[in-house]
């Protein structure tokens, strides 16, 4: 399944028009599968008219690295295999969201609601502001990669084989056009919606760089 081009264009207009459209069309499930937006179009926080309403949206395999999703409503969203590295998810509602096999390395999860969120196989290397209490509200497994300072909840591994590895090393995803250092959004920076257009939605092959190698 590919993304709905109309939904992509609506999202690129910014959080306010998008939220109005969601309010007027509550029965429509946004189809944003494999989207790869420009760095400007990924800034969906309060400073740019948010928080954005992406509840139950199809965002599987989406490229949302460095996205600002502060206070975003992502309840029940399909974010499986999504690239959310370095994303700002402070106070975001991720209750019931599918984050299986997603990359959340270095993302900020301060105050995020992870109740019932599926973190099976997800990578949370060096994730910021994640607490033990948040983990115990979420669902995970032996393949969820956690920061060194957080222990895996026992319930995650109950019933699994004793020789199941604690974690697996997964290569970080790489897109053809990674944001350059100067493109990274700064704290409090307002980014115009005129910046950039959508990137290609193709998903290239993954590199062999192990998780945790930040030299790239």
VOLO-967795 format. One record per residue: residue in three letters; x, y, z of N, C-alpha, C in turn. Coordinates in steps of 0.2 Angstrom, whole numbers, plus 5000, padded with zeros to 4 digits. Example, Ala and Ser with C-alpha at 12.3 -4.5 7.8 and 13.67 -1.06 7.14 Angstrom:
BEGIN
ala506649725039506249785039506649845039 ser506449895035506849955036506450005039 
***
This chain:
BEGIN
unk500449945000500050005000500450065000 unk500350114996500750174995500250234999 unk500650285000500250345003499750374999 unk499250405002498850444998499150514996 unk499150534990499550594988499150654991 unk498450654991498050704994498250715001 unk498250665005498450665012499150695013 unk499650685009500250705010500250785009 unk499850805003499850875002499550915008 unk498950885011498650915016499150925022 unk499550875023500050875029500550925028 unk500750935022501250985020500951055021 unk500351065022500051135023500151155030 unk500251105034500451125041499851095046 unk500051105053499551075058498851105058 unk498751165057498151195058497651175052 unk497851175046497351155040497251075041 unk497851045043497750965044497250955049 unk497350985055496850965061496150985059 unk496051045055495351065053495051005049 unk495450985044495250925039495050865043 unk495450845048495350785053494650795056 unk494550855059493950875063493350865058 unk493450885052492850885047492750815044 unk493250775044493250705041493450655047 unk493150645052493350595057493350525055 unk493050505050492950435048493550415044 unk493950465041494450455036495150435040 unk495450385039496050365042496650385037 unk497050435039497550455035498050405033 unk498150405026498650355024499350395022 unk499850385026500450415025501050365025 unk500850305023501350255023501950275019 unk502550265022503250275019503350345017 unk503050395020503150465018503850485020 unk504150525016504850555017504850625016 unk504650665021504550745020505250775021 unk505250845019505750885020505850905027 unk506450925029506550945036506050995039 unk505851045034505351095036504651065037 unk504451015033503750985034503750935039 unk504250925043504250875048504250915055 unk504150975055504051025061503351035062 unk503050985066502350985067502151005075 unk502551035078502451055085502051115086 unk501951135092501551195094501751265091 unk502451265090502751325087502551335080 unk502351285076502151285069501451275068 unk501051285074500251275073500051215076 unk500451175079500251105082499951115089 unk499851065092500050995091499650965085 unk499950915081499650885076499250825078 unk498650815075498250755076498350705071 unk498750655073498950595068498650535071 unk498150535075497850475079497650425073 unk497850365074497650315070497950315063 unk498350365062498650375055499050315053 unk499050295046499550245044500150275042 unk500650265046501350295046501950245046 unk501750185044502150135043502750145039 unk503350135041503950155037504050225035 unk503750265039503850345038504550365040 unk504850415036505450445038505350505042 unk505350505048505250565053505750585057 unk506350575055506950585058507050665059 unk507150685066507150755068506550785067 unk505950745067505350775067505150805074 unk504750865074504550895080503750875080 unk503650825085502950805086502750815094 unk503050865096502850885103502150885104 unk501850855109501150845111500750825106 unk500950785101500650765095500150705097 unk499550705094499150645096499250595091 unk499650535093499750485089499450415092 unk498950425095498550375098498350325093 unk498550255094498350205089498650205082 unk499150255081499450265075499950205073 unk499950185067500350135064501050165062 unk501550155067502250185066502750125065 unk502550065064502950005063503550025058 unk504150005059504750015055504850095053 unk504550135057504650205056505350235058 unk505550285055506250315057506050375061 unk506150365068505950425072506550445076 unk507150435073507750445077507850525078 unk508050545084508150615085507450655085 unk506950625085506250655085506050685092 unk505750735092505450765098504750745099 unk504650705104504050675106503850685113 unk504050745116503850765122503050775123 unk502850735128502150745130501650715124 unk501950675119501550655114501150595116 unk500550585113500050535115500250475110 unk500550425113500750365109500350305112 unk499850315115499450255118499150215113 unk499350145113499150105108499450105102 unk499950145101500250155094500750095093 unk500750075087501150015084501850045083 unk502350035087503050055086503549995085 unk503249945083503649885082504149895077 unk504749875078505349885074505549955072 unk505250005075505350075074506050095077 unk506350145074506950175076506850235080 unk506950235087506850295091507450315094 unk508050295091508650315094508750395095 unk508850415101509050485103508350525103 unk507750495102507150535102507050555110 unk506650605110506450635117505750615119 unk505750575124505050545126504850575132 unk505050635134504850665141504150665141 unk503850635146503150645147502650605142 unk502950575137502550535132502150485135 unk501550475133501050425135501150365131 unk501450305134501650245130501150185132 unk500650205135500150155138499950105132 unk500050045132499849995127500250005121 unk500750045120501150055114501549995113 unk501649965107501949905105502649925103 unk503149905107503849925106504249865104 unk503949805102504249745101504749755095 unk505349745096505949745091506149815090 unk505849865094506049935092506749955095 unk507050005092507750025095507650085098 unk507850085104507850155109508550165111 unk509050165107509750175109509750245111 unk510050265117510150335119509550375119 unk508950345119508350385120508350425126 unk508050485125508050535131507450535135 unk507550545141506950555146506450505146 unk506650435144506150385145506250355152 unk505650345155505750315162505450245163 unk505650215169505450145170504650145170 unk504350195173503650195173503350185166 unk503650225161503350225154503450155151 unk504050125152504150065150503650015152 unk503550015158503049965161502349975159 unk502150035156501550045153501550015146 unk502050005142502149985136502249915135 unk502149885129502349815127502949815123 unk503349765125503949755122504149675122 unk504749665120505049595120505749595121 unk506049535120506749525121507149555115 unk506849575110507149605104507149685105 unk506749715110506749785110507449805113 unk507749855110508449875112508349945116 unk508549935122508449985127509050025129 unk509050085132509650115135509950075140 unk510550085141510950045146510650055153 unk510450115155510250125162509550105163 unk509150075158508450045160508449975159 unk508149935164508049865164507449845160 unk507449795156506849765153506349745158 unk505749765157505249735162505149665161 unk505149625167505149555167504549525162 unk503949565163503349535159503549535152 unk503949575149504149575142504449505140 unk504749475144505149405142504749345145 unk504249355149503949295152503649255146 unk503849185146503549145141503949135135 unk504549175135504949165129505549125131 unk505849095125506349045126506949075130 unk507249035135507749055139508349075136 unk508449045130509049065126508949125121 unk508349155121508249215117508649265119 unk509049295114509549355115509149415118 unk509549445123509249505126509049565121 unk509449565116509349615110509749595104 unk509449625099509849605092510149675090 unk510649665086510949725083510649735076 unk510349795076510049815069510449875066 unk510549875060510849935056510349985056 unk510650045057510250105057509950115050 unk509350145049509050155042509450215039 unk509550215032509850265029509350285023 unk509250345022508950365016509350405011 unk509150405005509650435000509850505002 unk509350545005509450615007509450625014 unk509950615018509950625025510050695026 unk509750725032509750795033510450815035 unk510750865032511450885034511450925041 unk512050925044512050955051511751025051 unk511851065046511551135046510751135045 unk510451075043509751075042509351055048 unk509751025053509451005059509051065063 unk508451055065508051105068508351125075 unk508451185076508651205083508151215088 unk508351225094507851235099507451295098 unk506751295098506351355097506351385090 unk506651355086506751375079506051375075 unk505851425072505251415068505351405061 unk505151355058505351335051504751355046 unk504851385041504251405037504051345033 unk503351345031503051295028503251295020 unk503651345018503851355011504451315010 unk504751285015505451255015505351185012 unk505651175006505651105003505051075001 unk505051024998504450984996504550914998 unk504150864997504250794999504750764996 unk505150725000505650684997505450624994 unk505850584990505650524987505450474992 unk504850444990504550394995504950324995 unk505350314991505750254990506150234996 unk506150174998506550145004507150115002 unk507750145002508350105000508550055005 unk509050015003509249965007509649995013 unk509649955019509949975025510649965025 unk511050015028511750005028511949955034 unk512549935034512849885039513049915045 unk512949985046513250015052512849995058 unk513149965063512749945069512449995073 unk511949985077511550035081512050055086 unk512050115087512550145093513150175090 unk513250165083513850195080513650265077 unk513750315081513550385079514050415075 unk514550375072515050415068514850435061 unk514250405059513950425052513650495052 
***
